[in-house]
Amino acid sequence: MDTTTPVRLYDPAFNADPQGFYRKMRAAHGPVVPVLMDGDVPAWLVIGYRELHRVLGDSDTFARDPRRWNSWEKVPPDWPLLPVLAPLPNLLSAEGEDHRRRTRAVNEAINGADPHELRTLISRIADRLIDGFCGAGEVDLRSRYSERIPALVLCRMFGLDDATGDAVTSDMNTVFNAGADAVAAHGRIVAVFTGLIAARRADPGPDIVSRMIDHAVGYGDEDLNAELIAILGGGHQTTGEWIGNALRSMLTDDRFGASLFGARSSAREALVEVLWEDSPSQMNAGRFAAHDVELGGNLIRRGDLLLLGYAAANNDLRLRAEAPEAGHGVNHAHLSFSHGEHSCPHAARGLAETMAVTAIEVLLDRLPDIELSVPAEEVRWRPSPWVRGVVALPVTFTPATPQGVL
């Protein structure tokens, strides 16, 4: 790999073997890599654990507001990454006190749900999904289970019905895939949430949207719409891949085999290990240099974009040498939930963990002899530099009788 030429993130070799590609990046460039995104738009990819920890922990130097970016003139109006990087009036783009106010609002809105009722809701949705395929004796767990649960739970918490939630889920997947239809899909989500906000202003209910409308932060319609998209995008996509990646690990790794026969305690261990080894948040955009700064031996200019390489940083060999327990289910020092002021809000993190643990436990209780129906090496990863998740997870099991969950 050339030590001076920027690395194209959409190189097929990157998607085929991300960790191998990261190793080549480190050998050629060190912990901070000059890269080209779609359309050869430039950025820096931070793949060193210490360097990423510094970026995430110093929001004054490495700021969040996309309006700081010095390359907007290179971005066409139909750029597929525009929904990810465009300045929006939500907690993802906000800085300082504005960010802290928005984070409090999100935490309080999510925490407004009764914990017992929430676990019951997740279990009922999991049971209903399992009822839909348990009699067949085989299923693709990704498309029929892991990718659907978080969106259905969040849409219920927002006050949407399942049919609308499925449509929003599909569009959010399109946005995350960053393909040609990403901008149009984002527009459809905005339209759904515009109608939802209007309905909740007219008729409040016991849901997240109503609580955010009533919050002292004083959301306008545009701000609230953008905030809901941030919550759904962060909660649905990553949690769905987290569940799928953990199930893949449990179905292919003998260390977790006992959990498939009732030893449910290892589900949490598998979920933590996945955050180290196969983080669903492979890469994220981003931070913007508030002034010229040195990072990883490179001069980062004011306004430069830094991409956050969570998966690469978690597998930094320097970290593994210093902390041999890194990657084990007992160690929570991974960066998959980010770090610092702009890390995942604590309420959203707790909700994601509750969804993931409950989804796996309910599945293993209902279908205890579940096993992969293809060789482990045939389970393929999605071709995305941003999200780490399986294309499909085909399994077989003894057919079971539906429970008839409403």
RAVEN-V848750 format. One record per run of one state. SS is the DSSP state (alpha for helix, beta for strand, coil for the rest). FROM is the first residue (numbers start at 1). TO is the last residue. If there is no record, write none. Layout:
((SS	FROM	TO) (SS	FROM	TO))
//
This chain:
((coil	1	6) (beta	7	8) (coil	9	11) (alpha	12	16) (coil	17	17) (alpha	18	29) (coil	30	31) (beta	32	36) (coil	37	37) (alpha	38	40) (coil	41	41) (beta	42	46) (coil	47	48) (alpha	49	57) (coil	58	61) (beta	62	63) (coil	64	65) (alpha	66	68) (coil	69	71) (alpha	72	74) (coil	75	81) (alpha	82	85) (coil	86	95) (alpha	96	111) (coil	112	114) (alpha	115	131) (coil	132	137) (beta	138	140) (alpha	141	158) (coil	159	161) (alpha	162	177) (coil	178	181) (alpha	182	202) (coil	203	207) (alpha	208	213) (coil	214	220) (alpha	221	252) (coil	253	253) (alpha	254	261) (coil	262	265) (alpha	266	277) (coil	278	280) (beta	281	281) (coil	282	283) (beta	284	289) (coil	290	292) (beta	293	295) (coil	296	297) (beta	298	300) (coil	301	304) (beta	305	308) (coil	309	309) (alpha	310	314) (coil	315	316) (alpha	317	322) (coil	323	345) (alpha	346	366) (coil	367	370) (beta	371	372) (coil	373	375) (alpha	376	378) (coil	379	380) (beta	381	381) (coil	382	386) (beta	387	387) (coil	388	389) (beta	390	390) (coil	391	393) (beta	394	396) (coil	397	406))
//
